[in-house]
């Protein structure tokens, strides 16, 4: 069975497990976003208390890291049909 565009075979059992895989992808993305936001807030607080511009800028970098996976995660969340059909 070759359902992939690259012609590689797909395991039939894994292909039927897409719902669980999608939930895992969304959960992992959300955990990564929350962790990066928490780390950014912590680094910003430490940087401001210690007057370190390097640590504050590292916090800014963590915010950009947190926003990177949020767009694909948001698009997956929005593509899941709701119970109301909207």
PDB file of N, CA, C and O in Angstrom:
ATOM      1  N   UNK A   1       0.847  -1.178   0.000  1.00  0.00           N
ATOM      2  CA  UNK A   1       0.000   0.000   0.000  1.00  0.00           C
ATOM      3  C   UNK A   1       0.889   1.237   0.000  1.00  0.00           C
ATOM      4  O   UNK A   1       1.752   1.377   0.867  1.00  0.00           O
ATOM      5  N   UNK A   2       0.691   2.130  -0.956  1.00  0.00           N
ATOM      6  CA  UNK A   2       1.502   3.346  -1.040  1.00  0.00           C
ATOM      7  C   UNK A   2       0.579   4.551  -1.140  1.00  0.00           C
ATOM      8  O   UNK A   2       0.239   5.001  -2.234  1.00  0.00           O
ATOM      9  N   UNK A   3       0.178   5.069   0.021  1.00  0.00           N
ATOM     10  CA  UNK A   3      -0.685   6.243   0.061  1.00  0.00           C
ATOM     11  C   UNK A   3       0.112   7.542   0.123  1.00  0.00           C
ATOM     12  O   UNK A   3      -0.456   8.626  -0.009  1.00  0.00           O
ATOM     13  N   UNK A   4       1.401   7.440   0.320  1.00  0.00           N
ATOM     14  CA  UNK A   4       2.237   8.636   0.436  1.00  0.00           C
ATOM     15  C   UNK A   4       2.664   9.121  -0.927  1.00  0.00           C
ATOM     16  O   UNK A   4       2.762   8.328  -1.864  1.00  0.00           O
ATOM     17  N   UNK A   5       2.917  10.394  -1.055  1.00  0.00           N
ATOM     18  CA  UNK A   5       3.311  10.965  -2.335  1.00  0.00           C
ATOM     19  C   UNK A   5       4.733  10.583  -2.718  1.00  0.00           C
ATOM     20  O   UNK A   5       5.092  10.649  -3.894  1.00  0.00           O
ATOM     21  N   UNK A   6       5.556  10.181  -1.740  1.00  0.00           N
ATOM     22  CA  UNK A   6       6.926   9.809  -2.072  1.00  0.00           C
ATOM     23  C   UNK A   6       7.047   8.338  -2.455  1.00  0.00           C
ATOM     24  O   UNK A   6       8.148   7.869  -2.744  1.00  0.00           O
ATOM     25  N   UNK A   7       5.921   7.592  -2.462  1.00  0.00           N
ATOM     26  CA  UNK A   7       5.925   6.216  -2.907  1.00  0.00           C
ATOM     27  C   UNK A   7       6.357   5.207  -1.871  1.00  0.00           C
ATOM     28  O   UNK A   7       6.403   4.013  -2.166  1.00  0.00           O
ATOM     29  N   UNK A   8       6.678   5.649  -0.654  1.00  0.00           N
ATOM     30  CA  UNK A   8       7.092   4.713   0.388  1.00  0.00           C
ATOM     31  C   UNK A   8       5.869   4.024   0.965  1.00  0.00           C
ATOM     32  O   UNK A   8       4.804   4.636   1.045  1.00  0.00           O
ATOM     33  N   UNK A   9       5.993   2.765   1.368  1.00  0.00           N
ATOM     34  CA  UNK A   9       4.839   2.037   1.901  1.00  0.00           C
ATOM     35  C   UNK A   9       4.393   2.597   3.251  1.00  0.00           C
ATOM     36  O   UNK A   9       5.203   3.091   4.035  1.00  0.00           O
ATOM     37  N   UNK A  10       3.111   2.509   3.498  1.00  0.00           N
ATOM     38  CA  UNK A  10       2.529   2.986   4.738  1.00  0.00           C
ATOM     39  C   UNK A  10       2.009   1.788   5.506  1.00  0.00           C
ATOM     40  O   UNK A  10       1.338   0.922   4.945  1.00  0.00           O
ATOM     41  N   UNK A  11       2.320   1.741   6.781  1.00  0.00           N
ATOM     42  CA  UNK A  11       1.818   0.675   7.632  1.00  0.00           C
ATOM     43  C   UNK A  11       0.311   0.877   7.805  1.00  0.00           C
ATOM     44  O   UNK A  11      -0.122   1.946   8.235  1.00  0.00           O
ATOM     45  N   UNK A  12      -0.475  -0.119   7.481  1.00  0.00           N
ATOM     46  CA  UNK A  12      -1.932  -0.001   7.525  1.00  0.00           C
ATOM     47  C   UNK A  12      -2.426   0.303   8.934  1.00  0.00           C
ATOM     48  O   UNK A  12      -3.374   1.070   9.100  1.00  0.00           O
ATOM     49  N   UNK A  13      -1.806  -0.279   9.944  1.00  0.00           N
ATOM     50  CA  UNK A  13      -2.227  -0.026  11.326  1.00  0.00           C
ATOM     51  C   UNK A  13      -1.939   1.414  11.718  1.00  0.00           C
ATOM     52  O   UNK A  13      -2.749   2.046  12.398  1.00  0.00           O
ATOM     53  N   UNK A  14      -0.810   1.932  11.303  1.00  0.00           N
ATOM     54  CA  UNK A  14      -0.461   3.315  11.635  1.00  0.00           C
ATOM     55  C   UNK A  14      -1.339   4.294  10.868  1.00  0.00           C
ATOM     56  O   UNK A  14      -1.669   5.358  11.392  1.00  0.00           O
ATOM     57  N   UNK A  15      -1.720   3.966   9.655  1.00  0.00           N
ATOM     58  CA  UNK A  15      -2.554   4.856   8.855  1.00  0.00           C
ATOM     59  C   UNK A  15      -3.926   5.027   9.477  1.00  0.00           C
ATOM     60  O   UNK A  15      -4.525   6.094   9.345  1.00  0.00           O
ATOM     61  N   UNK A  16      -4.444   4.008  10.152  1.00  0.00           N
ATOM     62  CA  UNK A  16      -5.746   4.108  10.788  1.00  0.00           C
ATOM     63  C   UNK A  16      -5.712   4.810  12.130  1.00  0.00           C
ATOM     64  O   UNK A  16      -6.758   4.984  12.754  1.00  0.00           O
ATOM     65  N   UNK A  17      -4.550   5.214  12.588  1.00  0.00           N
ATOM     66  CA  UNK A  17      -4.379   5.825  13.901  1.00  0.00           C
ATOM     67  C   UNK A  17      -4.170   7.328  13.785  1.00  0.00           C
ATOM     68  O   UNK A  17      -3.508   7.917  14.641  1.00  0.00           O
ATOM     69  N   UNK A  18      -4.713   7.967  12.753  1.00  0.00           N
ATOM     70  CA  UNK A  18      -4.485   9.391  12.512  1.00  0.00           C
ATOM     71  C   UNK A  18      -5.080  10.286  13.585  1.00  0.00           C
ATOM     72  O   UNK A  18      -4.487  11.312  13.917  1.00  0.00           O
ATOM     73  N   UNK A  19      -6.234   9.929  14.138  1.00  0.00           N
ATOM     74  CA  UNK A  19      -6.852  10.756  15.167  1.00  0.00           C
ATOM     75  C   UNK A  19      -5.975  10.880  16.392  1.00  0.00           C
ATOM     76  O   UNK A  19      -5.814  11.971  16.940  1.00  0.00           O
ATOM     77  N   UNK A  20      -5.408   9.771  16.824  1.00  0.00           N
ATOM     78  CA  UNK A  20      -4.521   9.777  17.968  1.00  0.00           C
ATOM     79  C   UNK A  20      -3.239  10.549  17.657  1.00  0.00           C
ATOM     80  O   UNK A  20      -2.709  11.265  18.507  1.00  0.00           O
ATOM     81  N   UNK A  21      -2.758  10.394  16.443  1.00  0.00           N
ATOM     82  CA  UNK A  21      -1.535  11.094  16.037  1.00  0.00           C
ATOM     83  C   UNK A  21      -1.758  12.602  16.018  1.00  0.00           C
ATOM     84  O   UNK A  21      -0.904  13.365  16.470  1.00  0.00           O
ATOM     85  N   UNK A  22      -2.906  13.031  15.495  1.00  0.00           N
ATOM     86  CA  UNK A  22      -3.217  14.461  15.463  1.00  0.00           C
ATOM     87  C   UNK A  22      -3.296  15.036  16.877  1.00  0.00           C
ATOM     88  O   UNK A  22      -2.788  16.126  17.138  1.00  0.00           O
ATOM     89  N   UNK A  23      -3.934  14.300  17.783  1.00  0.00           N
ATOM     90  CA  UNK A  23      -4.036  14.765  19.170  1.00  0.00           C
ATOM     91  C   UNK A  23      -2.661  14.860  19.816  1.00  0.00           C
ATOM     92  O   UNK A  23      -2.395  15.789  20.577  1.00  0.00           O
ATOM     93  N   UNK A  24      -1.788  13.905  19.517  1.00  0.00           N
ATOM     94  CA  UNK A  24      -0.430  13.929  20.060  1.00  0.00           C
ATOM     95  C   UNK A  24       0.344  15.124  19.523  1.00  0.00           C
ATOM     96  O   UNK A  24       1.077  15.776  20.267  1.00  0.00           O
ATOM     97  N   UNK A  25       0.188  15.414  18.240  1.00  0.00           N
ATOM     98  CA  UNK A  25       0.872  16.560  17.639  1.00  0.00           C
ATOM     99  C   UNK A  25       0.399  17.856  18.281  1.00  0.00           C
ATOM    100  O   UNK A  25       1.216  18.713  18.620  1.00  0.00           O
ATOM    101  N   UNK A  26      -0.893  18.007  18.449  1.00  0.00           N
ATOM    102  CA  UNK A  26      -1.438  19.226  19.053  1.00  0.00           C
ATOM    103  C   UNK A  26      -0.988  19.350  20.498  1.00  0.00           C
ATOM    104  O   UNK A  26      -0.566  20.424  20.927  1.00  0.00           O
ATOM    105  N   UNK A  27      -1.074  18.245  21.265  1.00  0.00           N
ATOM    106  CA  UNK A  27      -0.676  18.277  22.676  1.00  0.00           C
ATOM    107  C   UNK A  27       0.802  18.634  22.817  1.00  0.00           C
ATOM    108  O   UNK A  27       1.172  19.443  23.669  1.00  0.00           O
ATOM    109  N   UNK A  28       1.637  18.034  21.987  1.00  0.00           N
ATOM    110  CA  UNK A  28       3.073  18.304  22.043  1.00  0.00           C
ATOM    111  C   UNK A  28       3.365  19.760  21.685  1.00  0.00           C
ATOM    112  O   UNK A  28       4.212  20.395  22.314  1.00  0.00           O
ATOM    113  N   UNK A  29       2.674  20.288  20.687  1.00  0.00           N
ATOM    114  CA  UNK A  29       2.861  21.696  20.303  1.00  0.00           C
ATOM    115  C   UNK A  29       2.462  22.624  21.438  1.00  0.00           C
ATOM    116  O   UNK A  29       3.171  23.586  21.735  1.00  0.00           O
ATOM    117  N   UNK A  30       1.340  22.345  22.066  1.00  0.00           N
ATOM    118  CA  UNK A  30       0.878  23.204  23.159  1.00  0.00           C
ATOM    119  C   UNK A  30       1.840  23.151  24.339  1.00  0.00           C
ATOM    120  O   UNK A  30       2.127  24.180  24.951  1.00  0.00           O
ATOM    121  N   UNK A  31       2.337  21.964  24.664  1.00  0.00           N
ATOM    122  CA  UNK A  31       3.307  21.832  25.761  1.00  0.00           C
ATOM    123  C   UNK A  31       4.572  22.628  25.442  1.00  0.00           C
ATOM    124  O   UNK A  31       5.110  23.310  26.314  1.00  0.00           O
ATOM    125  N   UNK A  32       5.050  22.545  24.202  1.00  0.00           N
ATOM    126  CA  UNK A  32       6.239  23.296  23.807  1.00  0.00           C
ATOM    127  C   UNK A  32       6.028  24.798  23.872  1.00  0.00           C
ATOM    128  O   UNK A  32       6.913  25.534  24.308  1.00  0.00           O
ATOM    129  N   UNK A  33       4.863  25.256  23.441  1.00  0.00           N
ATOM    130  CA  UNK A  33       4.559  26.689  23.485  1.00  0.00           C
ATOM    131  C   UNK A  33       4.511  27.178  24.926  1.00  0.00           C
ATOM    132  O   UNK A  33       5.104  28.204  25.258  1.00  0.00           O
ATOM    133  N   UNK A  34       3.802  26.442  25.784  1.00  0.00           N
ATOM    134  CA  UNK A  34       3.676  26.842  27.190  1.00  0.00           C
ATOM    135  C   UNK A  34       5.049  26.844  27.869  1.00  0.00           C
ATOM    136  O   UNK A  34       5.364  27.758  28.631  1.00  0.00           O
ATOM    137  N   UNK A  35       5.854  25.837  27.597  1.00  0.00           N
ATOM    138  CA  UNK A  35       7.192  25.771  28.201  1.00  0.00           C
ATOM    139  C   UNK A  35       8.054  26.948  27.756  1.00  0.00           C
ATOM    140  O   UNK A  35       8.762  27.540  28.572  1.00  0.00           O
ATOM    141  N   UNK A  36       8.002  27.293  26.470  1.00  0.00           N
ATOM    142  CA  UNK A  36       8.799  28.416  25.981  1.00  0.00           C
ATOM    143  C   UNK A  36       8.312  29.748  26.543  1.00  0.00           C
ATOM    144  O   UNK A  36       9.122  30.628  26.834  1.00  0.00           O
ATOM    145  N   UNK A  37       7.002  29.907  26.699  1.00  0.00           N
ATOM    146  CA  UNK A  37       6.478  31.149  27.287  1.00  0.00           C
ATOM    147  C   UNK A  37       6.902  31.244  28.752  1.00  0.00           C
ATOM    148  O   UNK A  37       7.325  32.307  29.205  1.00  0.00           O
ATOM    149  N   UNK A  38       6.790  30.142  29.494  1.00  0.00           N
ATOM    150  CA  UNK A  38       7.220  30.139  30.890  1.00  0.00           C
ATOM    151  C   UNK A  38       8.707  30.483  30.996  1.00  0.00           C
ATOM    152  O   UNK A  38       9.104  31.291  31.836  1.00  0.00           O
ATOM    153  N   UNK A  39       9.519  29.872  30.151  1.00  0.00           N
ATOM    154  CA  UNK A  39      10.952  30.135  30.163  1.00  0.00           C
ATOM    155  C   UNK A  39      11.243  31.593  29.817  1.00  0.00           C
ATOM    156  O   UNK A  39      12.131  32.207  30.408  1.00  0.00           O
ATOM    157  N   UNK A  40      10.497  32.148  28.858  1.00  0.00           N
ATOM    158  CA  UNK A  40      10.700  33.540  28.470  1.00  0.00           C
ATOM    159  C   UNK A  40      10.352  34.491  29.613  1.00  0.00           C
ATOM    160  O   UNK A  40      11.076  35.456  29.859  1.00  0.00           O
ATOM    161  N   UNK A  41       9.257  34.225  30.309  1.00  0.00           N
ATOM    162  CA  UNK A  41       8.863  35.077  31.440  1.00  0.00           C
ATOM    163  C   UNK A  41       9.910  34.988  32.543  1.00  0.00           C
ATOM    164  O   UNK A  41      10.295  36.002  33.125  1.00  0.00           O
ATOM    165  N   UNK A  42      10.364  33.784  32.825  1.00  0.00           N
ATOM    166  CA  UNK A  42      11.387  33.602  33.858  1.00  0.00           C
ATOM    167  C   UNK A  42      12.677  34.333  33.492  1.00  0.00           C
ATOM    168  O   UNK A  42      13.259  35.027  34.326  1.00  0.00           O
ATOM    169  N   UNK A  43      13.123  34.178  32.242  1.00  0.00           N
ATOM    170  CA  UNK A  43      14.360  34.839  31.813  1.00  0.00           C
ATOM    171  C   UNK A  43      14.205  36.355  31.799  1.00  0.00           C
ATOM    172  O   UNK A  43      15.138  37.078  32.146  1.00  0.00           O
ATOM    173  N   UNK A  44      13.032  36.837  31.401  1.00  0.00           N
ATOM    174  CA  UNK A  44      12.812  38.284  31.390  1.00  0.00           C
ATOM    175  C   UNK A  44      12.875  38.837  32.814  1.00  0.00           C
ATOM    176  O   UNK A  44      13.470  39.890  33.044  1.00  0.00           O
ATOM    177  N   UNK A  45      12.267  38.133  33.766  1.00  0.00           N
ATOM    178  CA  UNK A  45      12.295  38.588  35.159  1.00  0.00           C
ATOM    179  C   UNK A  45      13.718  38.594  35.702  1.00  0.00           C
ATOM    180  O   UNK A  45      14.141  39.561  36.336  1.00  0.00           O
ATOM    181  N   UNK A  46      14.455  37.518  35.453  1.00  0.00           N
ATOM    182  CA  UNK A  46      15.845  37.443  35.925  1.00  0.00           C
ATOM    183  C   UNK A  46      16.694  38.520  35.241  1.00  0.00           C
ATOM    184  O   UNK A  46      17.513  39.174  35.888  1.00  0.00           O
ATOM    185  N   UNK A  47      16.495  38.699  33.940  1.00  0.00           N
ATOM    186  CA  UNK A  47      17.262  39.703  33.206  1.00  0.00           C
ATOM    187  C   UNK A  47      16.991  41.114  33.687  1.00  0.00           C
ATOM    188  O   UNK A  47      17.910  41.926  33.796  1.00  0.00           O
ATOM    189  N   UNK A  48      15.727  41.410  33.976  1.00  0.00           N
ATOM    190  CA  UNK A  48      15.395  42.754  34.467  1.00  0.00           C
ATOM    191  C   UNK A  48      15.914  42.976  35.882  1.00  0.00           C
ATOM    192  O   UNK A  48      16.392  44.063  36.207  1.00  0.00           O
ATOM    193  N   UNK A  49      15.822  41.940  36.730  1.00  0.00           N
ATOM    194  CA  UNK A  49      16.322  42.089  38.104  1.00  0.00           C
ATOM    195  C   UNK A  49      17.840  42.221  38.146  1.00  0.00           C
ATOM    196  O   UNK A  49      18.380  42.918  39.005  1.00  0.00           O
ATOM    197  N   UNK A  50      18.528  41.554  37.222  1.00  0.00           N
ATOM    198  CA  UNK A  50      19.993  41.610  37.231  1.00  0.00           C
ATOM    199  C   UNK A  50      20.540  42.660  36.272  1.00  0.00           C
ATOM    200  O   UNK A  50      21.755  42.796  36.129  1.00  0.00           O
ATOM    201  N   UNK A  51      19.657  43.401  35.616  1.00  0.00           N
ATOM    202  CA  UNK A  51      20.030  44.436  34.646  1.00  0.00           C
ATOM    203  C   UNK A  51      20.916  43.870  33.533  1.00  0.00           C
ATOM    204  O   UNK A  51      21.894  44.493  33.122  1.00  0.00           O
ATOM    205  N   UNK A  52      20.552  42.673  33.056  1.00  0.00           N
ATOM    206  CA  UNK A  52      21.326  42.024  32.000  1.00  0.00           C
ATOM    207  C   UNK A  52      20.546  42.059  30.691  1.00  0.00           C
ATOM    208  O   UNK A  52      19.523  41.389  30.553  1.00  0.00           O
ATOM    209  N   UNK A  53      21.028  42.837  29.740  1.00  0.00           N
ATOM    210  CA  UNK A  53      20.368  42.939  28.453  1.00  0.00           C
ATOM    211  C   UNK A  53      20.439  41.610  27.691  1.00  0.00           C
ATOM    212  O   UNK A  53      19.538  41.283  26.920  1.00  0.00           O
ATOM    213  N   UNK A  54      21.515  40.850  27.914  1.00  0.00           N
ATOM    214  CA  UNK A  54      21.673  39.565  27.224  1.00  0.00           C
ATOM    215  C   UNK A  54      20.579  38.579  27.640  1.00  0.00           C
ATOM    216  O   UNK A  54      20.026  37.871  26.799  1.00  0.00           O
ATOM    217  N   UNK A  55      20.271  38.537  28.927  1.00  0.00           N
ATOM    218  CA  UNK A  55      19.235  37.610  29.397  1.00  0.00           C
ATOM    219  C   UNK A  55      17.858  38.083  28.935  1.00  0.00           C
ATOM    220  O   UNK A  55      17.012  37.260  28.586  1.00  0.00           O
ATOM    221  N   UNK A  56      17.621  39.391  28.927  1.00  0.00           N
ATOM    222  CA  UNK A  56      16.345  39.917  28.434  1.00  0.00           C
ATOM    223  C   UNK A  56      16.177  39.577  26.957  1.00  0.00           C
ATOM    224  O   UNK A  56      15.094  39.174  26.534  1.00  0.00           O
ATOM    225  N   UNK A  57      17.235  39.734  26.173  1.00  0.00           N
ATOM    226  CA  UNK A  57      17.146  39.406  24.755  1.00  0.00           C
ATOM    227  C   UNK A  57      17.002  37.907  24.536  1.00  0.00           C
ATOM    228  O   UNK A  57      16.393  37.481  23.555  1.00  0.00           O
ATOM    229  N   UNK A  58      17.547  37.113  25.426  1.00  0.00           N
ATOM    230  CA  UNK A  58      17.328  35.667  25.344  1.00  0.00           C
ATOM    231  C   UNK A  58      15.858  35.346  25.600  1.00  0.00           C
ATOM    232  O   UNK A  58      15.313  34.417  25.004  1.00  0.00           O
ATOM    233  N   UNK A  59      15.220  36.106  26.476  1.00  0.00           N
ATOM    234  CA  UNK A  59      13.784  35.938  26.719  1.00  0.00           C
ATOM    235  C   UNK A  59      12.984  36.279  25.463  1.00  0.00           C
ATOM    236  O   UNK A  59      12.003  35.608  25.142  1.00  0.00           O
ATOM    237  N   UNK A  60      13.409  37.321  24.761  1.00  0.00           N
ATOM    238  CA  UNK A  60      12.755  37.683  23.491  1.00  0.00           C
ATOM    239  C   UNK A  60      12.913  36.543  22.490  1.00  0.00           C
ATOM    240  O   UNK A  60      11.977  36.220  21.759  1.00  0.00           O
ATOM    241  N   UNK A  61      14.089  35.941  22.460  1.00  0.00           N
ATOM    242  CA  UNK A  61      14.324  34.803  21.577  1.00  0.00           C
ATOM    243  C   UNK A  61      13.396  33.636  21.935  1.00  0.00           C
ATOM    244  O   UNK A  61      12.889  32.951  21.046  1.00  0.00           O
ATOM    245  N   UNK A  62      13.173  33.410  23.231  1.00  0.00           N
ATOM    246  CA  UNK A  62      12.260  32.342  23.637  1.00  0.00           C
ATOM    247  C   UNK A  62      10.819  32.632  23.212  1.00  0.00           C
ATOM    248  O   UNK A  62      10.072  31.708  22.890  1.00  0.00           O
ATOM    249  N   UNK A  63      10.430  33.893  23.208  1.00  0.00           N
ATOM    250  CA  UNK A  63       9.084  34.248  22.729  1.00  0.00           C
ATOM    251  C   UNK A  63       8.957  33.924  21.248  1.00  0.00           C
ATOM    252  O   UNK A  63       7.918  33.430  20.808  1.00  0.00           O
ATOM    253  N   UNK A  64      10.000  34.197  20.477  1.00  0.00           N
ATOM    254  CA  UNK A  64       9.940  33.858  19.049  1.00  0.00           C
ATOM    255  C   UNK A  64       9.922  32.343  18.863  1.00  0.00           C
ATOM    256  O   UNK A  64       9.276  31.842  17.943  1.00  0.00           O
ATOM    257  N   UNK A  65      10.623  31.610  19.725  1.00  0.00           N
ATOM    258  CA  UNK A  65      10.576  30.144  19.682  1.00  0.00           C
ATOM    259  C   UNK A  65       9.172  29.639  20.016  1.00  0.00           C
ATOM    260  O   UNK A  65       8.704  28.653  19.447  1.00  0.00           O
ATOM    261  N   UNK A  66       8.515  30.322  20.937  1.00  0.00           N
ATOM    262  CA  UNK A  66       7.165  29.905  21.329  1.00  0.00           C
ATOM    263  C   UNK A  66       6.161  30.183  20.225  1.00  0.00           C
ATOM    264  O   UNK A  66       5.200  29.431  20.061  1.00  0.00           O
ATOM    265  N   UNK A  67       6.366  31.246  19.468  1.00  0.00           N
ATOM    266  CA  UNK A  67       5.397  31.589  18.424  1.00  0.00           C
ATOM    267  C   UNK A  67       5.587  30.754  17.164  1.00  0.00           C
ATOM    268  O   UNK A  67       4.652  30.628  16.373  1.00  0.00           O
ATOM    269  N   UNK A  68       6.764  30.184  16.957  1.00  0.00           N
ATOM    270  CA  UNK A  68       7.013  29.411  15.732  1.00  0.00           C
ATOM    271  C   UNK A  68       6.102  28.195  15.596  1.00  0.00           C
ATOM    272  O   UNK A  68       5.499  28.022  14.536  1.00  0.00           O
ATOM    273  N   UNK A  69       5.968  27.335  16.623  1.00  0.00           N
ATOM    274  CA  UNK A  69       5.080  26.178  16.434  1.00  0.00           C
ATOM    275  C   UNK A  69       3.608  26.511  16.627  1.00  0.00           C
ATOM    276  O   UNK A  69       2.751  25.662  16.382  1.00  0.00           O
ATOM    277  N   UNK A  70       3.296  27.736  17.064  1.00  0.00           N
ATOM    278  CA  UNK A  70       1.899  28.048  17.333  1.00  0.00           C
ATOM    279  C   UNK A  70       1.069  28.153  16.063  1.00  0.00           C
ATOM    280  O   UNK A  70      -0.121  27.840  16.090  1.00  0.00           O
ATOM    281  N   UNK A  71       1.652  28.582  14.956  1.00  0.00           N
ATOM    282  CA  UNK A  71       0.867  28.717  13.717  1.00  0.00           C
ATOM    283  C   UNK A  71       0.430  27.365  13.174  1.00  0.00           C
ATOM    284  O   UNK A  71      -0.746  27.206  12.846  1.00  0.00           O
ATOM    285  N   UNK A  72       1.329  26.376  13.062  1.00  0.00           N
ATOM    286  CA  UNK A  72       0.842  25.064  12.607  1.00  0.00           C
ATOM    287  C   UNK A  72      -0.127  24.426  13.600  1.00  0.00           C
ATOM    288  O   UNK A  72      -1.087  23.770  13.194  1.00  0.00           O
ATOM    289  N   UNK A  73       0.116  24.612  14.896  1.00  0.00           N
ATOM    290  CA  UNK A  73      -0.788  24.041  15.898  1.00  0.00           C
ATOM    291  C   UNK A  73      -2.154  24.700  15.790  1.00  0.00           C
ATOM    292  O   UNK A  73      -3.176  24.018  15.865  1.00  0.00           O
ATOM    293  N   UNK A  74      -2.187  26.019  15.616  1.00  0.00           N
ATOM    294  CA  UNK A  74      -3.452  26.739  15.500  1.00  0.00           C
ATOM    295  C   UNK A  74      -4.209  26.304  14.247  1.00  0.00           C
ATOM    296  O   UNK A  74      -5.431  26.158  14.278  1.00  0.00           O
ATOM    297  N   UNK A  75      -3.490  26.098  13.150  1.00  0.00           N
ATOM    298  CA  UNK A  75      -4.164  25.674  11.925  1.00  0.00           C
ATOM    299  C   UNK A  75      -4.746  24.272  12.091  1.00  0.00           C
ATOM    300  O   UNK A  75      -5.808  23.979  11.541  1.00  0.00           O
ATOM    301  N   UNK A  76      -4.068  23.402  12.839  1.00  0.00           N
ATOM    302  CA  UNK A  76      -4.614  22.064  13.092  1.00  0.00           C
ATOM    303  C   UNK A  76      -5.835  22.143  13.991  1.00  0.00           C
ATOM    304  O   UNK A  76      -6.815  21.431  13.769  1.00  0.00           O
ATOM    305  N   UNK A  77      -5.789  22.997  15.000  1.00  0.00           N
ATOM    306  CA  UNK A  77      -6.920  23.128  15.916  1.00  0.00           C
ATOM    307  C   UNK A  77      -8.127  23.675  15.150  1.00  0.00           C
ATOM    308  O   UNK A  77      -9.244  23.191  15.335  1.00  0.00           O
ATOM    309  N   UNK A  78      -7.918  24.664  14.304  1.00  0.00           N
ATOM    310  CA  UNK A  78      -9.014  25.275  13.551  1.00  0.00           C
ATOM    311  C   UNK A  78      -9.578  24.321  12.504  1.00  0.00           C
ATOM    312  O   UNK A  78     -10.729  24.480  12.097  1.00  0.00           O
ATOM    313  N   UNK A  79      -8.799  23.332  12.054  1.00  0.00           N
ATOM    314  CA  UNK A  79      -9.286  22.431  11.019  1.00  0.00           C
ATOM    315  C   UNK A  79     -10.081  21.260  11.591  1.00  0.00           C
ATOM    316  O   UNK A  79     -10.685  20.494  10.840  1.00  0.00           O
ATOM    317  N   UNK A  80     -10.086  21.118  12.920  1.00  0.00           N
ATOM    318  CA  UNK A  80     -10.852  20.035  13.544  1.00  0.00           C
ATOM    319  C   UNK A  80     -12.321  20.461  13.576  1.00  0.00           C
ATOM    320  O   UNK A  80     -12.632  21.525  14.111  1.00  0.00           O
ATOM    321  N   UNK A  81     -13.229  19.660  13.021  1.00  0.00           N
ATOM    322  CA  UNK A  81     -14.635  20.045  13.012  1.00  0.00           C
ATOM    323  C   UNK A  81     -15.203  20.092  14.430  1.00  0.00           C
ATOM    324  O   UNK A  81     -14.891  19.248  15.270  1.00  0.00           O
ATOM    325  N   UNK A  82     -16.031  21.083  14.670  1.00  0.00           N
ATOM    326  CA  UNK A  82     -16.633  21.207  15.990  1.00  0.00           C
ATOM    327  C   UNK A  82     -17.904  20.378  16.066  1.00  0.00           C
ATOM    328  O   UNK A  82     -18.399  19.882  15.054  1.00  0.00           O
ATOM    329  N   UNK A  83     -18.420  20.235  17.265  1.00  0.00           N
ATOM    330  CA  UNK A  83     -19.639  19.438  17.467  1.00  0.00           C
ATOM    331  C   UNK A  83     -20.850  20.114  16.840  1.00  0.00           C
ATOM    332  O   UNK A  83     -21.818  19.443  16.483  1.00  0.00           O
ATOM    333  N   UNK A  84     -20.804  21.443  16.702  1.00  0.00           N
ATOM    334  CA  UNK A  84     -21.935  22.180  16.132  1.00  0.00           C
ATOM    335  C   UNK A  84     -21.906  22.175  14.614  1.00  0.00           C
ATOM    336  O   UNK A  84     -22.880  22.571  13.974  1.00  0.00           O
ATOM    337  N   UNK A  85     -20.796  21.731  14.032  1.00  0.00           N
ATOM    338  CA  UNK A  85     -20.682  21.701  12.575  1.00  0.00           C
ATOM    339  C   UNK A  85     -20.220  23.003  11.970  1.00  0.00           C
ATOM    340  O   UNK A  85     -20.181  23.137  10.747  1.00  0.00           O
ATOM    341  N   UNK A  86     -19.864  23.978  12.812  1.00  0.00           N
ATOM    342  CA  UNK A  86     -19.424  25.283  12.313  1.00  0.00           C
ATOM    343  C   UNK A  86     -17.965  25.266  11.945  1.00  0.00           C
ATOM    344  O   UNK A  86     -17.427  26.283  11.506  1.00  0.00           O
TER     345      UNK A  86
END
